[in-house]
Amino acid sequence: MGKEFLEMPDEKGYFGEYGGQLIPPELIEIMNQINDAYEEIRNTQAFKDELVDLQINYVGRPSPIYHAKRLSEKLGGAQIFLKREDLNHTGAHKINHCIGEALLAKHMGKTRVLAETGAGQHGVALATACALVGIDCEIHMGEIDIAKEHPNVTKMKILGCNIVPVTRGTKTLKDAVDSAFEEYLKDPVNSFYAIGSVVGPHPFPKMVRDFQTVVGIEARQQFLDKHGKLPDILMACVGGGSNAIGLFTAFLEDDVDMIGVEPAGKGLDTPDNAATLTLGSKGAIHGFECYNLQDDEGNPLPVYSIASGLDYPGVGPQHCYLKDIERVQYVTADDKECLDAFMELSRMEGIIPALESAHALAHAMKIAKDMPTDKNILVNLSGRGDKDADFVAEKLSL
């Protein structure tokens, strides 16, 4: 990585003009304590050794890169490769930062870890990490997502997690974030708020990014070792943006194109989407500045995606910066394209992807067919679709 990106965020948590700590003074003090503890612990040999050991022997890292040969042949263009984060313990990239956050909470002497979840992957991963380190876990989840992602809810209960159903607003991810954050404010001294993406007040966008960079560091070396060159294009879905920033970070100074794929939902011309970087404008949400989907008074709009993990009206501040400097291109895929990609990968390669990841795959499939066969696209397959299988089967009348 180049110096420019290594130095971000600045000491106030800004990536260019995005990020920061737009929170009450007393909470800024607590966030700074988290940042200080993180900066202190992350560089100790004991923490690094424990984290690497857990990544290898608990999570199952490194995750492999898989060449989707049959799918690539059918498309007749560029070769599609998958970074198989779906093969991690708990089934997604979320475990990467959850273990880091749980270890940090334990090191700081916290007695409870709080978080929100949409698709449930962050919730399952955090409940898993908390069981591992022996700390209480409370997850706030919208009622709609609880019904939609029932398998993950069951897993969280088995892992000993206290699940709080959120019945306000749209009963989805944004409202779950509000609910969890309010609960955290009641006792920030003994609680640790483990944000599930590269969003929220500083230091969370930095901290979650750092724990997720293992994805890109591995992928870069794996691709070089196997092919003697880097991929031509990187592709990842973007809701809050943790899986995308995890893949992109190690390649930021390389001559590699990067594309983040947002959910167009039922269409960009309808209110039923969550295409934050595509349609949003700069504003504040959940304690930081970013592009977000807002009304005329600056309030977050209700958002929608067929993928519960992507229906968030804001986005990570580093993604906003990367959009502005045109280092990363941000595009969209709608529900139909997502479902088509979900089924195509399942039928062509025997891999059932998460609906979130299927957005990235959908755009890869769209552009691959018009590219030369010697070009390579690496898609971050950020999660597996076990959680979505029943929902998709019902949706498509399978």
N, C-alpha and C positions, 0 to 999 in steps of 0.2 A: 504494500500500500504506500501511496505517496504521502508526504508530510501534510499536505493540505487536508486530507481526510482523517489522518491520524489525530490531528489537533482538534477535531470536532467531537462534541460541542465545546463551546468556550466555557469559562468558569461559571457562567450564569445559566448554562444549559441550552444555549442557542446554536442552532445550525443555520447560519445566515440570520434571517429575521424570524425563524420559526423555533418553537420550543419554549424554554423558560419555566418560571414558577409563578403562575398567576393564581396564587393561593393566599390565605390569611398568613400574617407574619409568624404566628405561633407554629403553623404547619410548615412554613419555610425552614424554621429551625430544625424541625424533626426530619424533613427531607435532607437537609444538609448533614445531619447526623448519619442518616443512611448512606449518603454519598461518601462521607469521611470513613465510615466503617467499611464500605465497599472498596474504596481505594486502598485502605490499609490491608484488608484481608486478601484481596485478589492477587497481591504480589508476594504473599507468603508461600514458602515452598510447601508447607503442610496443606494449605488450601488447594494449591495447584495439583499436588499429588493426589489428594482425595477426589478432586473433580475429574481428573483424567482416569483414575481407577474406576470411578462410577460410570463414566462415559463408555469405557471399554467393556467392563464386566457386568454392568447393570443395564445400561441403555442398549448396548450392542453395537457401538460405533467401532470403526467407521461404517456408515451406511454405504451400500454399493451403488455404482452407476450401472444402469441397465440399458442396453441398446434395444429399443422397440423395433425390431427388424420387420416383423410382419406389418405393423402399422405404417412404418416408413415406406415399405414396398408398395403398399396399397395406395398411399398418397402420391408416390412416384416422384418425389422431390428430395428435399433435405432429409438427413438422418435425424431422427428424434431419439434423444437419450433422456433417461429419467434418473434424477438423484433420489434414491429410495428412502426418503425420510419416513415413509409409511411403514417401514420395517423396524423402526425403533420400538423399544418397549413402550407400551401405551398407544402406539399407532400413529404418531405424528411428531413434527418437529418441536412441539411444545415442551416436551420433557427436557430439552436442552437448557432452557432458561429456568424451568421449574426447580430442577435440582440445584442450580446455582442460587436461586432465591431462597429455597428452603435451608440450604447450608448457611447462607448469610443471616437469615432470621435466627437460626439456632446459635450462631456465633454471637449475635447481638443480645442474646438472652430473652428473646420474645417468647410469649407463651401461646400465641395464636396467629395463624396466617389466614388472611382474608383475601378473597378474589372474586371476580366475576367470570362468567363463561357464557359463550354463545352456543357454539356447536357441541360444547362439552369436552373437547379435547384438552383445553387448558385446565379445566376442572379435574378431569381424570389424572392428568399428568401431575398437577399440584397435589391432589389427594395422595397419589402414589409417592411423591417426593416427601410429603409430610409424614406418611406412614414410615417411610425409610429412616427419617431422622428423628422421629418420635415427637412430633409437635402437632397441636390441634389445628384442624383445617375447617374453614367455613366458606362455602361457595354460594354466591348469589346468581340466580339463573331465571330468566324470563319464563313465565308460564307456557308461552307458545313453544319455546325451545325445549322445555322439559317434556312436553308431549311429543315433539318432533324427534328428539334425540334420546328416546327412552333407554336404549342400551347403555349409553354413557352415564345416565342418571343412576341406573342400577349399579354400575361399576363404582361410582363415587360412594354410594351407600355402603357397599361391601367393604370399601377401603376405610370406612369409619368417618367419612366426611359429613358435616352438617350442611344440608342443602336448604337454602332459603328461597322459596318461590317468590318471584317479583310479579306483582299484579298490576302495576301502574303503567300508564302510557301505552306503548306498543307491545309491552310484555316481552321484549326481546333484549338484545345485547346492550344497547345504549342505556336502557332503564336498569339493567342489571349492574352496569358500571356505577350509575348514580346511587343505587341502593347500597352497594358494597362500600363505596367511598364514604357515604354518610355513616355507615356502621363503624368504619375505621376511625372517623373523626371523634367518635364517642370515647375511644381509648387508644390513641396513637402511641402511647408509651409502651404498652404491653403487646400491641398488635403489630403485625407487619402486613402491609398491603402489597400482595404479589401481582402486579399488573401483568395481564396476559399478552401484551404486545409492546411494540416500540412507541407507546403513547403515554400520556399522562405528564405530570410535572417532572422536571429534572430531579433525580438522576435516572429515572426509569427508561426513557428512550435509549440512553447510553448503555445502561446496565444490561437490558434485555438484548440489545444489539451485540454487545460483547460476548454474551453467553451463546448467541446464535451464530457467531462468525465461524464456529467449527464446521458448519455446513459448507461454506464457500472455500475455506482453507483445505478441507478434505477434497472437495470436488475439483479444485484447481490442480492439485497434485495428482489425483487419480487420472484426470483427463490427459495431463502431460505425460504421465507414465505409460498410459495405454496408446495414445495417439501421437505423441511427440509434438503436440500443439494444443492451443486452447480452443474451446468451443467458439463458434462464430457469433452465436446469440445465446443469452441467458433469458429464461422466462420464469416468472413466478406470479402467483395471484397476490393481490393486495387488498386487504381490509384495513386492519391497523398497520400491517406491513412487516411483521417479524420474520416470517419465512423468507420473504423477498430480500430484506436487508441482510439476513443471514447468508444468503447465497451471493448477493451482489458485492458485499464489502471487500472480499479478498480480490476482486477483479476490477476495482474502481480505477486503478492506474493502468490497466491493460487495454489493448485495442480489441475490446469485445463489446458488442452491442448488448444492451440490457432493456428488457421490456417488462413492465409491471402490468398485470391484467386485473382491472376492477370489474365489479358486477354491474352490468347494465340492467339486470333484473328483467322487468317486463318491457323495457325500452327506455332509451334516454329521453324520449319525448313524453314519458309518463312520470308521475311522481314515485312510481314503484321501482326505484333503483338505489344503488349506494355508490355511485360513481363520483367519489369525492374530489379526486384530483382532476377529473375531466370536466365536471360541472360546478365545482365548489368555488368559494372565494375565501380569502384570509379572514380568520376570526379566532375566537377563543372557545375552547371546550375542555372540560375536565382538567383544568389547571395548566393549559399550555396553548400556544398559538400554532395554528396549522390551517391548511385548506379545510373547509368544512361546508356541508350542505346546510344552509341556514335561510330563515325567512327574512323579510325586510327589516325586522327589528333585531336581527342578529341571533335569534334563537335557533337551536339545532332543529332541522326538519325530521319528521319520521322517515326512516329509510327502509329499504327492502332488498333482500337477496334470497334466492332459493337456497343459498349456503348460509347457514346460521352464523358461521364464523366470520362472514364478510359484511354483515349488515350493521355497519358502524358509520355514523355521520362525519367522523373526523378521520385523520390518518397521521402516521408518524411524521414528526417534524423533519427528519432527515430526508424522507421521500419528497417532501415539499421543496426542500432545497435542491435535491437532485433533479426535480422537474424544472425548476427555475433556471438552473445552469445547463439544462438540456443534456445532462449526462445519462439520464434514464428516460425512456419514452413510456408514457402511460396510456394504455388503450382499454377497451372494454370487451366483455363477452356477455351475451344475454342468457337467460334461463334455458332457452332451447339449445343454443350452442353448447352450453354446459352439460345438459342432459345427453346430447348427441355424443360428446367427447367421453362422458362417463360410460356410456354403453359401448362405444367403439373400443376403448382400451380394455374393457372387461371381456368383450367378445374376441378381440384380435390378439390380446397378450395374456389373458387370464389374470389381470391385475385390476381390482375394483378400487378406483380412486375416491378420495373424499370429494364432495361436491365443490369445496373450496378449490382444491388442486385442479379439478376438471376445468375451471375457468382458464387457467394457464395453458392447459393441454389443448383446449379449444382454439386458442389463438395460435398456438404452435402448429396445429393441424391446418389452420386457415392459410398461414403464410408458407408452410413447408412445401406445399404442392407446386408453388411457383418458383422455388429455389433450385439451384443445381444439386445433383445427388451427392456431390462431394462436400457440401456445406453441412454443418452440425448445429443442432439446436439442443441445448440442455435445459430441461424443464425440472423445476423443483417439485417433485411429487410429495407435497408437504404432509399429506395424511392419507390413511386408507379409508375406504368407504363402508366399513362394517356398520357404522353409525347411521349411514344414509340408505342402506340397502332396502329396508322395509318401506321407507318414504318414497324412494324412486320406483319401487315395484308397484306401489299403489298409484303413484302419479302416472305411470306409463301403462297401467293395467296389465302387468306381466303375470 
